[in-house]
C-alpha cells in the first residue's frame, strides 16, 4: 500500500519505522512481564531501509532516518527480548554498520567487486573463494547454521513457492457505502479528465488559428511594405519626369488604394490575433487549474482506496480468527534583319541601349532617394533588433566564421538580451559557466565586424547591440541583391 505513494517514496520507510517500533515495544512489555516471546523479523533490501549517510539513495529525510534508527535499535537490543533479525541486502557498502554489527551467521552469494572484501571478512574466507561462486551457489558460516564451519560452495534449490510479483490477489467485496464513494470520486475524476481533454483540444485549435492568422499578418505586412515602396518609387519617378507622370499616375493611385486596403485588413487580422492570444491564455489557465483539480481528486481517491485496503486486511484477519465468511515565347533572328536598313537598325539599337542604361541609372538614383526618404526602420528595443532577418543572418554568419564555438556567439547575444544593456566579457563568461574570456572576445569581435555589436568601452571591454547599424546591414544586403539582379540581367 505504501509503495503506491510514488510522489513520496520515503513513506515506505515511515511505515516500516512504525511497524518495527510497535514490534519492539510489545516485545519489551512481554519481557518486563516475564513472558518473553520469540519473534523473527525479516528485513529484505535492508541497505535501502537503513542506508549509510554516504549511500547514493535514498535521500536521508526524516522518514529514512527514523526507519534506520528503529532497525539499529532492534538489531542491537532485540535479542534480549526474543527478537531475531534476518537482514537481506545486495550492497554491503551502502548498509549502516549498526544493523549487522552483531550478526553471527552469514549466507552469501557472489557479491559485487565493491563488496567482496567486506563479505570475505565476515565469512572469514578468501576473496577468491567468493569470486569463484557461480549463479545459485552460496558460502555460509555461522554458529547457528553451520556450527561455525565454512560450508560451500553449495547450490541452493530454485524457488518453489509462488513469486509474489507474478501472483494476483483478490480483495473482499467493497462495502456498498465505500463503493458509492469510490464510484463518485472515480466518475468525477473521469469527468474532469474529459473536460481537461476538451480544453486541450480547444487550446490546440486556438493555437493553430493563431499561427495561421499570424502568418497571414506577416504576409500582409510584407505585401504592404513592398507595395508602399513601389508606390513611393513610382510617385517620385512621376514627379521627376513630366511625361512619365501622366503614364504612371493612374497606377500610383491604384497602388495607394491597395495600400490602404492592406492596412485595414492587417489591422483587422491583428485584432483577431490579439483576441485569440487572450483566449489561449485563458484556456491555458483553465487547463492548469483542471490539472491541479485532477491531481487532488486522484490523491483523494488513492487515500480512500488505501484506507479501504487497510480495513479489508483487518477484516480478513478477524474473519480468520473467528472462522466466519465475510463478503467484503522565341526572338526574331538576326538574319531577318538585312538589306540597306541594317546599319540604320543597328544605330537605333545602340541608341535604345544607351537610353536603357540612362533609365537604369536614373532608376537606381530614384531608388536610393526613396529609401533615403522612406528611411530604414531602426528597431528601438533589443528583442526587435535580434528578430530582424538581417541580424539573424549576421548572427548565423558569425557562428560559422568565428574562431570560437557557436556557444560563445549565442552566449554574447543572450547576455546582452538578459542584461538589457551593455555587458562586459566577464559577465558573459559567468553566464556560460567559464572562467576564460578569450573565446568570448573572439565571438564578440566577429559579431562586431558583421555590424551586430559595437564596443562601448575599451577597458574593461564592454559591447552592446548596434541598433543604428541595422541600417548599414540592410543597405549591404540591398546592394548584394542589386548586384545579383544586375548580374542576372547581364
C-alpha positions in Angstrom: 0.0 0.0 0.0 2.7 2.5 0.9 4.7 1.6 -2.2 1.9 3.2 -4.2 2.9 6.6 -3.0 5.3 7.4 -5.8 5.2 11.1 -5.1 6.5 10.5 -1.7 8.8 7.5 -1.9 10.0 7.5 1.7 6.6 6.7 3.0 7.6 3.1 2.9 10.3 4.0 5.5 7.7 5.7 7.7 5.5 2.6 7.6 8.5 0.3 8.4 9.6 2.5 11.3 6.2 2.4 12.9 5.9 -1.4 12.4 9.4 -2.1 13.9 8.8 0.2 16.8 5.5 -1.4 17.6 7.1 -4.9 17.5 9.9 -3.7 19.8 7.6 -2.1 22.2 5.4 -5.2 22.5 8.4 -7.4 22.9 9.7 -5.1 25.7 6.3 -5.3 27.5 6.3 -9.0 27.5 9.9 -9.2 28.6 9.1 -6.9 31.5 6.3 -9.2 32.5 8.4 -12.3 32.3 6.6 -13.6 29.2 9.2 -13.3 26.5 8.0 -14.5 23.1 10.4 -15.4 20.4 9.8 -13.3 17.2 11.5 -13.4 13.8 12.0 -10.1 12.0 12.9 -10.4 8.3 14.1 -7.2 6.5 14.8 -7.5 2.8 16.8 -4.9 0.9 18.0 -3.6 4.3 20.6 -1.5 2.6 17.7 0.6 1.3 15.9 0.6 4.6 19.0 1.5 6.7 21.5 3.3 4.4 24.8 4.8 5.3 25.0 8.6 5.1 27.2 8.2 2.0 24.8 5.9 0.2 23.6 7.3 -3.2 19.9 6.6 -2.3 17.5 7.0 -0.7 17.6 10.7 0.3 18.1 10.9 4.0 14.9 12.6 5.0 13.2 12.3 8.4 11.4 9.1 7.5 14.5 7.3 6.3 16.5 8.3 9.4 13.7 7.2 11.7 13.5 3.8 10.0 17.2 3.3 10.2 17.2 4.2 13.8 14.5 1.7 14.7 16.3 -1.0 12.7 19.6 -0.4 14.5 17.8 -0.4 17.8 16.0 -3.7 17.3 19.2 -5.3 15.8 21.2 -4.4 18.9 18.6 -4.7 21.7 16.1 -7.1 20.3 18.0 -10.2 21.2 17.2 -10.0 24.9 13.5 -9.5 24.1 13.4 -12.6 21.9 13.6 -10.8 18.5 15.9 -12.4 15.9 16.7 -10.3 12.9 17.3 -11.7 9.4 18.7 -9.0 7.2 18.9 -9.4 3.4 21.0 -7.0 1.3 22.7 -6.6 -2.0 25.2 -3.8 -1.3 27.2 -4.2 1.8 29.0 -0.8 1.1 25.7 1.0 1.4 24.4 -0.6 4.6 24.8 1.0 8.0 27.1 -1.0 10.3 24.8 -0.7 13.2 22.3 -3.1 11.6 24.7 -6.1 11.2 27.4 -5.4 13.8 26.1 -8.2 16.0 25.3 -10.7 13.2 26.9 -14.0 13.7 25.5 -16.1 10.8 26.2 -15.3 7.1 24.9 -16.7 3.9 26.5 -15.1 0.7 26.0 -15.4 -3.0 28.8 -14.0 -5.2 29.0 -10.3 -4.2 29.9 -7.4 -6.5 33.6 -6.3 -6.7 32.9 -3.4 -4.4 31.7 -5.6 -1.6 33.8 -8.7 -2.0 36.4 -7.7 0.6 33.9 -6.9 3.4 31.9 -10.1 2.7 35.1 -12.2 2.8 35.9 -10.7 6.2 32.5 -11.6 7.5 32.7 -15.2 6.3 36.4 -15.5 7.3 37.3 -16.8 3.8 39.4 -15.7 0.9 38.2 -13.3 -1.7 39.0 -15.9 -4.4 36.5 -18.3 -2.9 33.8 -15.7 -3.1 34.8 -14.5 -6.6 34.6 -18.1 -8.0 30.9 -18.7 -6.9 28.6 -19.5 -9.8 24.9 -18.5 -10.2 22.9 -20.1 -7.4 25.9 -21.1 -5.3 26.5 -19.8 -1.8 29.0 -19.9 1.0 27.8 -20.0 4.6 29.3 -19.7 8.1 27.7 -19.3 11.5 27.3 -20.9 14.8 23.6 -21.4 14.4 23.6 -22.7 10.8 27.0 -24.5 10.2 28.3 -25.0 13.7 30.9 -22.3 12.9 32.4 -24.0 9.9 32.7 -22.6 6.4 30.3 -24.5 4.1 30.1 -24.4 0.4 30.1 -23.8 -2.5 26.6 -25.1 -2.2 24.0 -24.8 -4.9 20.6 -23.8 -3.5 17.4 -25.1 -4.9 15.2 -22.8 -7.1 12.2 -21.2 -5.7 9.2 -23.5 -5.4 6.8 -21.1 -3.7 4.8 -18.6 -5.8 6.5 -15.4 -6.9 4.6 -12.5 -5.3 5.5 -10.4 -8.4 3.6 -12.8 -10.6 0.7 -13.6 -8.3 -2.6 -11.9 -8.3 -4.5 -11.3 -5.1 -8.3 -10.9 -4.7 -9.7 -8.5 -2.2 -13.0 -8.9 -0.5 -16.1 -7.2 -1.9 -16.2 -3.4 -1.3 -19.0 -2.3 1.1 -21.8 -0.5 -0.6 -21.2 2.8 1.1 -17.5 2.9 0.3 -18.1 1.6 -3.2 -20.5 4.5 -3.8 -17.9 7.0 -2.6 -15.2 5.4 -4.8 -17.6 5.4 -7.8 -18.5 9.1 -7.2 -14.8 10.1 -7.0 -13.9 8.0 -10.0 -16.7 9.5 -12.0 -15.6 13.0 -11.0 -12.0 12.2 -12.0 -13.1 10.8 -15.4 -15.4 13.8 -16.0 -12.6 16.2 -15.1 -10.2 14.3 -17.4 -12.7 14.6 -20.2 -13.1 18.3 -19.6 -9.3 18.7 -19.5 -9.0 16.9 -22.8 -11.7 19.2 -24.3 -9.8 22.2 -23.1 -6.6 20.9 -24.5 -8.2 20.3 -27.9 -9.7 23.8 -27.9 -6.3 25.2 -26.9 -4.6 23.4 -29.8 -7.3 24.7 -32.2 -6.8 28.2 -30.9 -3.0 27.9 -31.3 -3.4 26.7 -34.9 -5.8 29.5 -35.7 -3.4 32.0 -34.1 -0.4 30.7 -36.1 -2.5 30.9 -39.3 -3.6 34.4 -38.7 -0.1 35.5 -37.6 1.3 34.0 -40.8 -1.3 35.9 -42.8 -0.4 39.1 -40.9 3.2 38.6 -41.8 2.3 38.1 -45.5 0.2 41.2 -45.5 3.0 43.2 -43.7 5.4 42.1 -46.4 3.0 42.9 -49.2 2.2 46.2 -47.7 5.9 47.1 -47.4 6.6 46.1 -51.0 3.5 48.0 -52.2 4.3 51.1 -50.3 7.9 51.1 -51.6 6.8 50.6 -55.2 4.1 53.3 -54.9 6.5 55.7 -53.5 9.1 55.0 -56.2 6.6 55.5 -58.9 5.3 58.7 -57.3 8.9 60.0 -57.2 9.5 58.9 -60.8 6.3 60.7 -61.9 7.3 63.9 -60.2 10.8 63.9 -61.7 9.7 63.2 -65.3 6.6 65.1 -66.5 5.9 62.6 -69.4 6.2 59.6 -67.2 3.9 61.1 -64.6 1.0 61.0 -67.0 1.7 57.3 -67.7 2.0 56.1 -64.1 -0.3 58.5 -62.3 -3.3 56.1 -62.5 -1.1 53.2 -61.4 0.2 55.1 -58.4 -3.3 55.9 -57.3 -4.4 52.3 -57.7 -1.4 51.1 -55.6 -2.1 53.7 -52.9 -5.7 52.4 -52.7 -4.4 48.9 -52.4 -2.1 50.0 -49.6 -5.0 51.4 -47.7 -6.9 48.1 -48.2 -4.0 46.1 -47.0 -3.6 48.3 -43.9 -7.2 47.8 -43.0 -7.0 44.1 -43.4 -3.8 43.9 -41.4 -5.4 45.9 -38.6 -8.4 43.6 -38.6 -6.2 40.5 -38.5 -4.1 41.9 -35.8 -7.2 42.5 -33.6 -8.2 38.9 -34.2 -4.8 37.7 -33.3 -4.9 39.6 -30.1 -8.3 38.1 -29.3 -7.0 34.6 -29.9 -4.0 35.2 -27.8 -6.2 36.3 -24.9 -8.3 33.1 -25.5 -5.2 31.0 -25.5 -4.0 32.5 -22.2 -7.4 32.0 -20.6 -7.6 28.4 -21.8 -4.1 27.8 -20.5 -5.1 29.0 -17.1 -8.2 26.8 -17.1 -6.1 23.8 -18.1 -3.6 24.3 -15.3 -6.5 24.6 -12.8 -8.0 21.4 -14.2 -4.7 19.6 -13.8 -4.5 20.6 -10.2 -8.1 19.5 -9.5 -7.5 16.1 -11.1 -4.3 15.6 -9.0 -6.3 16.5 -5.9 -9.1 14.1 -6.8 -6.7 11.3 -7.6 -4.9 11.8 -4.3 -8.3 11.7 -2.5 -9.2 8.5 -4.4 -5.9 6.9 -3.6 -6.3 7.8 0.1 -9.8 6.2 0.2 -8.6 3.1 -1.5 -5.6 2.8 0.8 -7.9 3.2 3.8 -10.3 0.5 2.4 -7.4 -1.9 1.7 -6.1 -1.5 5.2 -9.6 -2.1 6.6 -10.1 -5.1 4.3 -6.9 -6.6 5.6 -8.0 -6.1 9.2 -11.4 -7.6 8.4 -9.8 -10.6 6.7 -7.6 -11.2 9.7 -10.6 -11.1 12.0 -12.6 -13.4 9.7 -9.8 -15.9 10.0 -9.7 -15.7 13.8 -13.4 -16.1 14.2 -13.7 -18.5 11.3 -16.6 -16.6 9.5 -17.2 -15.8 5.9 -17.2 -12.1 5.1 -18.4 -10.7 1.7 -16.5 -7.8 1.7 7.5 32.6 -76.2 11.1 32.8 -79.3 13.0 36.0 -80.5 13.5 37.2 -84.2 16.7 36.0 -85.9 19.4 38.5 -86.8 19.3 37.0 -90.3 15.8 38.6 -90.7 17.5 42.0 -90.5 19.1 42.5 -94.0 19.4 45.0 -96.8 20.1 48.6 -96.9 18.3 49.3 -93.5 20.8 47.1 -91.4 23.1 50.0 -90.5 20.1 52.1 -89.6 18.6 49.4 -87.3 22.0 49.0 -85.6 22.2 52.7 -84.9 18.6 52.6 -83.5 19.6 49.6 -81.3 22.6 51.4 -80.0 20.6 54.5 -79.2 18.0 52.3 -77.4 20.7 50.6 -75.4 22.1 54.0 -74.3 18.7 55.2 -73.3 18.1 52.0 -71.4 21.3 52.5 -69.5 20.3 56.0 -68.6 16.9 54.9 -67.4 18.6 52.2 -65.2 20.9 54.8 -63.7 18.1 57.1 -63.1 16.0 54.3 -61.6 18.9 53.4 -59.2 19.2 57.0 -58.2 15.5 57.3 -57.5 15.6 54.0 -55.6 18.2 55.4 -53.3 16.2 58.6 -52.9 13.2 56.6 -52.0 15.0 54.6 -49.4 16.6 57.7 -48.0 13.2 59.4 -47.8 11.4 56.3 -46.6 14.2 55.5 -44.2 15.2 52.2 -42.8 13.2 51.2 -39.7 15.6 51.1 -36.9 14.5 48.9 -34.0 14.1 50.6 -30.7 14.4 47.5 -28.4 16.8 44.6 -28.2 14.3 41.9 -29.0 13.1 43.6 -32.1 16.7 44.1 -33.2 17.6 40.5 -32.8 14.4 39.4 -34.6 15.4 41.4 -37.7 16.1 39.0 -40.6 19.4 40.7 -41.5 20.6 40.5 -37.9 19.6 36.8 -37.7 21.6 36.2 -40.9 24.6 38.1 -39.5 24.5 36.0 -36.3 24.4 32.8 -38.3 27.4 34.0 -40.3 29.2 34.8 -37.1 28.6 31.3 -35.8 30.3 30.0 -39.0 33.2 32.4 -39.2 34.1 32.9 -35.5 37.2 31.2 -34.2 35.2 30.5 -31.0 32.4 27.9 -30.9 28.8 28.7 -31.6 28.1 28.6 -27.9 30.1 31.8 -27.3 28.4 33.7 -30.2 25.0 32.8 -28.8 26.1 33.5 -25.3 27.2 37.1 -26.1 23.8 37.8 -27.7 21.9 36.2 -24.9 23.8 38.1 -22.2 23.0 41.5 -23.8 19.4 40.5 -24.1 19.3 39.4 -20.5 21.1 42.5 -19.1 19.1 44.9 -21.4 22.2 46.9 -21.9 26.0 46.7 -22.4 27.8 43.7 -21.0 31.5 43.1 -20.3 33.3 39.8 -21.1 33.3 38.7 -17.5 29.5 38.8 -17.4 29.2 36.6 -20.5 31.8 34.2 -19.2 29.9 33.9 -15.8 26.6 33.2 -17.6 28.3 30.5 -19.7 30.0 29.0 -16.6 33.5 29.5 -17.9 36.5 31.4 -16.4 38.5 32.3 -19.6 37.1 35.3 -21.6 39.3 34.7 -24.7 36.6 32.9 -26.6 34.0 35.5 -25.5 36.3 38.2 -27.0 36.6 36.2 -30.3 32.9 35.8 -30.6 32.2 39.5 -29.8 34.8 40.6 -32.4 33.2 38.6 -35.1 29.8 40.0 -34.3 31.2 43.5 -34.2 32.8 43.0 -37.6 29.4 41.9 -39.0 27.7 45.0 -37.6 25.7 43.3 -34.9 27.6 44.8 -32.0 29.5 47.9 -31.1 32.2 48.4 -28.5 31.0 51.0 -26.0 34.0 50.8 -23.6 37.6 49.6 -24.0 38.7 48.7 -20.5 37.1 46.6 -19.3 35.8 45.8 -22.7 32.0 46.3 -23.0 29.8 45.6 -26.0 26.2 46.4 -26.9 23.9 45.9 -29.8 24.5 48.4 -32.7 20.8 49.4 -33.1 21.7 52.1 -35.6 24.0 49.7 -37.5 21.0 47.7 -38.7 20.5 50.4 -41.4 24.0 49.6 -42.7 23.4 45.9 -42.6 20.2 46.3 -44.6 22.0 48.6 -47.1 24.7 45.9 -47.6 22.0 43.3 -48.1 20.2 45.5 -50.6 23.5 46.2 -52.5 24.1 42.4 -52.7 20.6 41.9 -54.0 21.1 44.6 -56.6 24.4 43.2 -57.7 22.8 39.8 -58.1 20.0 41.4 -60.1 22.4 43.2 -62.4 24.4 40.0 -63.0 21.2 38.2 -63.8 20.2 41.0 -66.3 23.6 40.9 -67.9 
